[in-house]
Amino acid sequence: MAPPSVPVMPMVPTSYQPTLDDLGTPLADVTFVVVDLETTGAAVGDSGITEIGAVKVRGGEILGEFQTLVDPGRPVPAFIARLTGITTAMVQGAPRIEAVLPAFLEFARGSVLVAHNAPFDVGFLKAAARAHGYAWPGFQVVDTVPLARRVVTREEAPNHKLSTLAALFRATVTPEHRALADARATVDVLHALLERHAAFGVTHLEDLANATDPVPVEVRRKRHLADGLPEGPGVYLFHAPDGEVLYVGTSTNVRKRVRQYFTAAEKRRRITEMVRIASSVSVVPCGTTLEAQVRELRLIAQHEPRYNRRSRHPERMTWVRLTSEPFPRLSVVREVRPESDGRTEAHVGPFASRSQALAAVDAVHEALPLRQCARRLPATAGPGASSCVLLDLGRCAGPCVDTGSAVRAEYDAVVGRVRDALVVDPSPVVDALSERLAVLSADERYEQAQDVAARLEAFLAGAHRTVRVGALARCRELVAARPVPGGWELVVVRHARLAATCTTRPGEDPVRAVRTLVAVAEHVDAPHAPAPACHPHEAEIVLAWLDQADVRLVEVTDPLSCPVGAGSPDRHLARAAVRVAAYDRADRNEPSQTSETAPC
């Protein structure tokens, strides 16, 4: 069954026409140089090369051969002479390796090196190049031993020696421990192995890099799902046979990323399970990386794929709200709702979970004497009203039992401080919890200190997110540009939502492109700020893009500003750490060595 069409955000259309090059280099078009060496021993440092043999082949056709004896500069051991037939007398007068190596490197230039037990042969060649000052070209190397281990069973052959494989595949040349003959035999073995690996999807040069990975056969056979995918930025969707979207991902090179799912590079058990189920992959090509990231987020929220873990449930994000009633309190809500006068600024968030929002509420309660009871209090306390223990502890003004003007004024002052801490300057909460942290640390009550620190961090993260996302959410339209090779990456953002994006072509007028982009950009209704008109994660993705040093603001309808005291969570956490350290030194009567003012 074909996967269903995927609805996408309105963007300036981008098109992609795959070419044959996008599939990689077919193995039939690859030039291989199959090389074999004879040496005076097995150790690179203590042995020398006595013979080099190589065969250049492409598409089954032999293009050339290379063979020469080499004077190793030392006697050939007797057992080596018996094995190879190469004696000391035979190599006397032969060229030294420093004379042979340039000719071999030129013969092999631009090819893929192949050897049976490649670390041995290539190791000797690299060592010789290094010893005589020749730059090693960085060949891609294919070893036929691990290739054989993947497709030749013990029932077929007792081992994977060259002579055994040559006999199994009926090579036209019998290996005889001479370099050229062994290289010719390896050519036949290579072709037979590639034919077997083709059944597992190894049809292009790029496949060989992972052909020997320990990947289940049923996963490896699905490599063809990546064929024809574009190599530019985009979003990819894995589909089950019934069309269900199993997984959504994004990459700057879709084809390369999707291919990795069928190799040993993919080690996540759940994703391997997903690949076993998948029967097709669809792609949404994107003009920019930012567009790809946003599309991914929206598609995850839309389809809720079972193998995606993040961003599946935006409805689970929560806000902390300062209620609008005679004696306000903090409550955790699912969405930003305007008050009766239309104001929405008394919200902080969003938080990734209810537990994080409750931790932030606890941080405020620990710092400021705001009431914590959940019931709605009347404007005037009734007869017989009772209070909770917080009144006795001095952590609440007790409006539940006393609604006189003095108590009301005192409580209104507390509410003002809470409101400022939420949306202007979190210093009152930071200072109070820093003191608490210092005391707990001095008393070595580290587990309790860790809990306090976690509450402070949750509060600061929510407050900072409110300031940043809220400023962008209130901005009706923002147009920004970022230089890229050959043009400009253009972005239109409305109320924090990505409304349009494109990349200009070389020579295209960016001013005209901006006008066109703004004209076709998605219409976005104003949200109840500080909530953005999109998934909060989308707003953060857009903010991260805007934070790049080379991004330039082209047009902006509303000022993007943050309160001076808001700062970043790291800045305030650093202040807390400094205060804890200062308290600890004072407790031990040590002189202070650190400024109490943390850097911004």
C-alpha positions in Angstrom: 0.0 0.0 0.0 1.4 3.4 -0.9 2.0 5.8 2.0 -0.6 8.5 2.4 0.1 12.0 1.2 1.6 14.2 3.9 0.1 17.7 4.5 2.8 20.3 4.9 3.0 23.9 5.9 2.6 26.5 3.1 6.1 27.3 1.9 7.6 28.7 -1.3 7.6 25.5 -3.4 10.9 23.7 -3.7 11.4 20.9 -6.2 13.8 18.0 -6.3 14.5 15.8 -9.3 16.7 12.8 -8.3 19.5 11.9 -10.6 21.5 8.7 -11.0 24.3 10.3 -9.1 22.1 10.5 -6.0 22.1 6.7 -5.8 25.9 6.6 -5.5 28.4 4.8 -7.7 27.3 1.4 -9.0 29.9 -1.3 -8.3 30.1 -2.0 -12.0 31.5 1.5 -12.5 34.0 1.3 -9.7 37.7 0.9 -10.5 39.3 -1.6 -8.1 43.0 -2.3 -7.8 43.4 -5.7 -6.2 46.9 -5.9 -4.6 48.9 -8.6 -3.0 52.3 -8.4 -1.4 55.0 -10.9 -0.5 57.3 -10.0 2.4 60.2 -11.3 4.5 57.9 -11.7 7.5 54.7 -10.7 9.2 55.8 -7.7 11.3 55.8 -4.4 9.4 58.8 -2.9 11.3 61.0 -6.0 11.1 60.2 -7.1 7.6 60.5 -5.9 4.0 58.5 -6.2 0.8 59.8 -8.7 -1.7 57.1 -8.5 -4.4 54.1 -6.4 -5.4 51.4 -7.7 -7.6 48.2 -5.8 -8.5 45.3 -6.0 -11.0 43.2 -3.1 -12.0 39.6 -4.1 -12.9 36.3 -2.4 -13.6 33.0 -4.0 -14.4 34.6 -7.4 -14.7 37.2 -6.2 -17.3 40.9 -6.2 -16.5 42.3 -2.7 -17.3 45.9 -3.4 -16.4 48.4 -5.3 -14.2 51.4 -4.3 -12.0 54.1 -6.7 -10.9 57.7 -6.3 -9.7 60.1 -7.9 -7.4 61.5 -5.6 -4.6 64.8 -5.7 -2.9 63.9 -5.7 0.8 67.4 -4.7 1.9 67.8 -7.9 4.0 68.1 -11.6 3.3 64.9 -13.6 2.6 64.4 -16.2 5.4 64.6 -19.8 4.3 61.1 -20.7 5.3 59.8 -17.7 3.3 61.8 -18.8 0.3 60.3 -22.2 0.6 56.8 -20.8 0.9 56.9 -18.2 -1.9 59.8 -19.4 -4.1 61.4 -16.0 -3.8 65.0 -16.2 -2.8 67.6 -13.6 -1.7 69.3 -14.1 -5.1 66.1 -13.3 -7.0 65.7 -9.9 -5.3 69.3 -8.8 -5.5 69.4 -6.1 -8.1 65.7 -5.5 -8.0 64.5 -2.0 -7.3 64.1 -0.8 -3.7 60.7 0.0 -2.4 61.3 3.8 -2.5 61.7 3.4 -6.3 58.8 1.1 -6.8 56.2 2.9 -4.6 55.7 6.0 -6.8 54.9 3.8 -9.7 52.4 1.7 -7.8 50.7 4.7 -6.3 50.3 6.2 -9.8 48.9 2.8 -11.0 46.4 2.7 -8.2 45.5 6.5 -8.3 41.7 7.1 -8.1 40.8 3.5 -7.4 39.5 1.5 -4.5 42.2 -0.8 -3.0 41.2 -4.4 -2.5 43.2 -7.1 -0.7 42.7 -10.4 1.1 43.5 -9.6 4.7 43.9 -5.9 3.8 45.4 -4.7 7.1 48.5 -6.8 6.3 49.1 -5.6 2.7 48.0 -2.0 3.2 49.8 -1.8 6.4 53.2 -2.6 4.7 52.4 -0.1 1.9 51.5 2.7 4.3 54.6 2.1 6.4 56.8 2.2 3.3 55.2 5.5 2.2 55.7 7.0 5.6 59.3 5.8 5.8 60.3 7.4 2.5 58.3 10.6 2.7 55.4 9.8 0.3 51.9 11.0 1.1 49.5 8.2 1.4 46.5 9.0 -0.9 43.8 7.8 1.5 42.4 5.1 -0.6 39.1 3.5 0.3 40.1 -0.1 1.2 38.0 -3.2 0.8 39.0 -6.4 2.7 37.7 -9.6 1.1 38.1 -11.6 4.4 35.2 -9.9 6.3 33.2 -9.8 3.1 33.6 -13.6 2.9 32.7 -14.1 6.6 29.3 -12.4 6.0 28.2 -14.6 3.1 30.3 -17.9 3.1 29.1 -20.4 5.7 31.1 -23.0 7.5 29.2 -25.7 5.6 30.6 -24.3 2.3 34.2 -23.7 3.4 36.1 -24.6 6.6 37.9 -21.3 6.6 38.2 -18.0 4.7 41.8 -18.4 3.4 42.4 -17.2 -0.2 43.1 -20.7 -1.4 39.9 -22.0 0.1 37.8 -19.3 -1.4 39.5 -19.5 -4.7 38.6 -23.2 -4.9 35.0 -22.6 -3.7 34.4 -20.0 -6.4 36.4 -21.9 -9.0 38.8 -19.0 -9.6 40.6 -19.1 -13.0 44.0 -18.7 -11.2 45.2 -20.8 -8.3 46.9 -18.9 -5.5 50.6 -19.9 -5.1 52.0 -17.3 -2.7 53.2 -15.1 -5.5 51.9 -11.6 -5.6 50.4 -11.3 -9.1 48.9 -14.8 -9.1 47.3 -14.2 -5.7 46.0 -10.8 -6.8 44.4 -12.4 -9.9 42.8 -15.1 -7.7 41.5 -12.3 -5.4 39.9 -10.6 -8.3 37.7 -13.7 -9.0 37.0 -14.1 -5.3 36.0 -10.4 -5.1 33.5 -10.7 -8.0 31.9 -13.8 -6.4 31.6 -12.1 -3.1 30.0 -9.0 -4.6 27.5 -11.1 -6.4 26.5 -12.7 -3.1 26.3 -9.4 -1.3 24.1 -7.9 -4.0 21.3 -10.1 -2.6 21.5 -8.0 0.6 21.3 -4.6 -1.2 25.1 -4.1 -1.7 25.0 -2.6 -5.2 26.9 0.6 -4.9 30.3 1.7 -3.6 28.7 3.4 -0.7 27.2 0.1 0.4 30.6 -1.5 0.8 31.5 0.7 3.8 28.8 -1.1 5.9 28.6 -4.4 4.1 30.4 -6.2 6.9 28.5 -4.6 9.8 26.7 -7.0 12.2 23.3 -6.1 10.9 20.3 -8.5 10.8 19.7 -9.8 7.3 16.1 -8.5 7.2 17.3 -5.0 8.1 20.2 -5.1 5.6 17.8 -6.2 2.8 15.8 -3.0 3.2 18.7 -0.7 2.1 16.9 -0.2 -1.1 14.3 2.0 0.7 17.0 4.7 0.6 17.4 4.5 -3.2 16.3 7.6 -5.0 16.0 9.8 -1.9 17.4 13.3 -2.2 20.7 14.3 -0.7 19.5 17.8 0.4 17.7 18.8 3.6 14.3 17.4 4.3 12.0 15.3 6.4 11.7 11.5 6.0 8.8 9.3 7.1 9.0 5.6 7.6 5.7 3.9 6.8 4.3 0.5 7.8 2.7 -1.7 5.1 -0.7 -0.3 5.9 0.6 3.3 5.5 0.9 4.1 9.2 3.7 6.6 9.9 6.1 4.8 12.2 8.8 7.4 12.6 9.6 10.9 11.4 13.1 12.4 11.2 15.1 15.1 9.6 18.5 15.6 8.1 20.6 17.9 6.0 21.3 14.9 3.7 18.2 12.7 3.7 19.5 9.9 1.7 22.7 9.5 3.7 20.8 9.6 7.0 18.2 7.1 5.9 20.9 4.7 4.7 22.4 4.7 8.2 19.3 3.0 9.6 20.3 -0.1 7.8 23.8 -0.3 9.1 25.5 -1.1 12.4 25.6 2.7 13.1 22.0 2.4 14.2 22.2 0.8 17.7 18.8 1.9 19.2 16.7 -1.3 19.8 13.4 0.4 19.2 14.5 2.0 15.9 15.8 -1.4 14.7 12.4 -2.8 15.5 10.8 0.0 13.5 13.1 -0.7 10.5 12.0 -4.3 10.5 8.4 -3.2 10.2 8.8 -0.4 7.7 8.0 -1.1 4.1 8.6 2.4 2.5 10.1 5.8 3.1 8.6 9.1 1.9 10.4 12.4 1.9 9.3 16.0 2.1 12.2 18.0 0.5 12.9 21.3 2.2 14.5 24.5 1.0 16.2 25.1 4.3 17.4 23.2 7.3 15.1 25.4 9.5 12.1 24.4 7.4 13.1 20.7 7.8 13.3 21.0 11.6 9.9 22.7 11.8 8.2 20.3 9.4 9.5 17.4 11.4 8.0 18.8 14.6 4.6 19.5 13.0 4.5 16.0 11.4 5.3 14.3 14.7 2.6 16.3 16.4 0.2 15.4 13.6 0.9 11.7 13.3 2.1 10.8 16.8 4.4 8.1 15.4 4.8 5.3 17.9 8.6 5.2 17.5 9.1 9.0 18.0 9.5 9.9 21.7 9.8 13.7 21.7 7.2 16.3 20.7 4.4 13.7 20.2 2.1 15.3 22.8 2.2 19.1 22.8 -1.0 19.0 24.9 1.1 17.7 27.8 2.9 21.0 28.1 1.8 23.1 31.0 1.8 26.7 32.2 1.9 28.3 35.7 -0.8 31.0 36.0 -1.2 33.7 38.6 -5.0 33.6 39.1 -7.3 36.6 38.9 -9.3 36.7 42.0 -9.4 38.8 45.3 -6.4 36.9 46.7 -4.5 35.4 43.7 -2.6 32.1 43.9 -0.6 30.0 41.5 -2.2 27.2 39.5 -1.0 24.8 36.8 -3.0 25.0 33.6 -2.9 23.4 30.1 -3.2 26.6 28.1 -2.9 30.4 28.3 -6.3 31.9 28.9 -6.9 35.6 29.0 -8.4 37.2 32.1 -11.7 39.1 32.0 -9.8 42.3 31.0 -8.0 40.4 28.2 -4.6 40.3 29.9 -2.5 37.2 29.7 0.9 38.2 31.0 0.5 36.4 34.4 1.5 33.1 32.9 4.9 31.4 33.0 6.0 28.5 30.8 5.5 26.4 29.0 6.9 23.5 31.1 7.6 20.1 29.5 5.5 18.3 32.2 3.2 19.0 35.1 5.9 17.9 37.5 8.2 20.6 36.2 5.5 23.2 36.6 4.7 22.1 40.1 8.5 22.3 41.0 8.5 25.9 39.7 5.4 26.7 41.9 7.1 25.2 44.9 10.1 27.4 44.2 8.0 30.5 44.3 6.1 29.3 47.4 9.5 28.7 49.2 10.6 32.3 48.4 7.4 34.4 48.7 4.5 34.0 51.2 1.8 33.5 48.5 -1.2 31.4 49.7 -1.1 27.8 48.6 -4.6 26.7 49.3 -6.6 25.8 46.2 -10.0 27.0 47.2 -11.3 30.3 45.9 -11.5 32.9 48.8 -14.3 35.4 49.1 -13.5 39.1 49.2 -14.4 39.2 52.9 -13.6 36.3 55.3 -16.7 34.8 56.9 -17.2 34.1 60.6 -15.5 30.9 61.8 -12.9 30.9 59.0 -9.8 28.9 59.9 -6.2 29.0 58.6 -3.6 26.4 57.8 -0.2 25.9 59.4 1.4 28.3 56.8 0.0 31.3 58.7 1.7 30.1 61.9 5.0 29.6 60.0 4.9 33.1 58.6 4.7 31.8 55.0 1.2 33.2 54.3 -0.6 36.4 55.2 -3.7 34.5 56.0 -6.3 36.1 53.8 -8.6 33.2 54.5 -9.2 34.4 58.1 -8.4 38.2 57.8 -9.4 40.3 54.9 -8.9 43.6 56.5 -7.2 46.5 54.6 -3.8 45.9 56.2 -3.8 42.2 55.3 -5.1 43.0 51.8 -2.4 45.6 51.3 0.2 43.2 52.5 -1.0 40.4 50.3 -1.3 42.7 47.3 2.4 43.6 47.8 3.3 39.9 47.8 1.3 39.4 44.6 3.2 42.2 43.0 6.5 40.7 43.9 5.4 37.3 42.6 4.3 38.8 39.3 7.6 40.6 38.9 9.5 37.4 39.7 7.5 35.5 37.1 7.8 37.9 34.2 10.4 40.7 35.0 13.2 39.7 37.4 13.4 36.3 39.2 16.0 37.7 41.7 13.6 37.4 44.7 13.2 33.7 44.1 16.9 33.2 43.3 18.0 35.0 46.4 15.7 33.2 48.8 16.5 29.7 47.4 20.2 30.5 47.3 20.1 31.2 51.0 18.3 27.9 51.5 20.9 26.1 49.4 23.7 27.6 51.4 22.3 26.5 54.7 21.5 23.0 53.5 25.0 22.7 52.0 26.7 23.8 55.2 24.6 21.3 57.2 25.7 18.6 54.6 22.0 17.9 53.8 22.9 17.4 50.2 19.8 15.5 49.1 17.5 18.3 50.3 19.8 20.8 48.6 19.6 18.9 45.4 15.8 19.1 45.5 15.9 22.8 46.2 18.3 23.3 43.3 16.0 21.3 41.0 13.0 23.5 41.9 15.1 26.6 41.3 16.2 25.3 37.9 12.7 24.4 36.9 11.5 27.9 37.8 14.3 29.7 36.0 13.8 27.6 32.9 10.1 28.4 32.7 10.6 32.1 33.5 13.3 32.5 30.8 11.2 30.6 28.2 8.3 33.0 29.0 10.5 36.0 28.3 12.0 34.7 25.1 9.1 33.0 23.5 6.6 35.6 24.7 8.6 38.4 23.0 8.5 36.5 19.7 4.9 35.5 20.1 3.8 39.2 20.4 5.7 40.1 17.2 3.2 40.2 14.3 5.9 39.7 11.6 9.6 39.2 11.5 11.7 38.8 8.3 15.3 37.6 8.7 18.0 36.6 6.3 21.1 34.5 6.6 23.9 34.3 4.0 24.5 30.8 2.5 26.8 29.9 -0.4 25.4 31.4 -3.5 22.5 33.2 -2.0 20.4 33.9 1.1 18.3 31.9 3.4 15.1 33.9 4.0 12.6 33.4 6.8 9.2 34.9 7.7 8.0 34.4 11.3 4.6 35.5 12.5 3.7 35.3 16.2 6.7 32.8 16.6 5.4 30.5 13.9 7.4 29.8 10.8 5.2 31.2 8.1 7.5 30.9 5.1 11.1 30.2 4.2 13.2 29.8 1.0 16.8 30.0 -0.3 17.6 32.4 -3.1 19.4 31.2 -6.2 22.7 32.7 -7.3 22.1 36.1 -8.9 18.5 36.4 -7.6 17.5 39.7 -6.2 17.0 39.1 -2.4 14.8 42.2 -2.0 12.3 40.9 -4.6 12.5 37.4 -3.0 11.7 38.9 0.4 8.6 40.6 -1.0 7.4 37.4 -2.7 8.0 35.4 0.4 6.1 37.8 2.6 3.2 37.8 0.1 2.8 34.0 0.1 3.6 33.4 3.8 1.0 31.7 5.9 -1.6 33.9 7.7 -1.2 33.5 11.4 -3.8 34.7 13.9 -2.5 36.4 17.0 -2.2 34.0 20.0 -2.7 34.6 23.7 0.9 35.7 24.4 3.1 34.6 25.9 1.9 31.4 24.3 3.1 31.3 20.7 0.9 30.5 17.7 2.7 27.2 17.3 4.2 24.3 19.2 6.5 25.9 21.9 9.3 23.7 20.6 8.9 25.3 17.1 9.3 28.7 18.7 12.5 27.6 20.3 13.8 26.2 17.0 13.1 29.5 15.4 14.7 31.4 18.2 17.8 29.2 18.0 18.0 30.0 14.2 17.6 33.7 14.9 20.4 33.6 17.6 23.0 32.7 15.0 25.7 35.3 14.7 25.3 35.8 10.9 21.4 36.2 10.9 20.2 39.7 9.9 16.9 41.2 10.7 15.3 42.6 7.5 11.9 43.7 8.9 10.2 43.5 12.2 6.8 44.9 13.2 7.2 44.9 17.0 10.2 45.3 19.2 11.9 42.2 20.4 12.9 43.1 24.0 13.4 41.3 27.3 13.4 42.8 30.9 17.0 43.6 31.9 16.8 41.5 35.1 15.4 38.4 33.3 18.8 37.1 32.2 19.5 33.5 31.4 19.0 30.5 33.7 22.7 29.9 33.7 23.4 33.4 34.9 21.0 33.1 37.9 22.2 29.6 38.7 25.8 30.9 38.8 24.7 33.6 41.2 23.2 30.9 43.4 26.4 28.9 43.3 28.5 31.9 44.2 26.3 32.6 47.3 26.5 29.0 48.4 30.3 29.1 48.1 30.5 32.4 50.0 28.3 31.1 52.8 30.5 28.0 53.0 33.7 30.1 53.3 32.1 32.3 55.9 31.1 29.3 57.9 34.7 28.1 57.9 36.1 31.7 58.5 37.9 31.7 55.1 38.5 34.9 53.2 36.3 35.4 50.2 38.0 34.9 46.8 35.1 35.1 44.5 33.0 38.1 43.4 29.4 37.9 44.5 28.3 39.2 41.2 28.1 36.5 38.5 28.7 37.5 34.9 25.7 38.1 32.7 
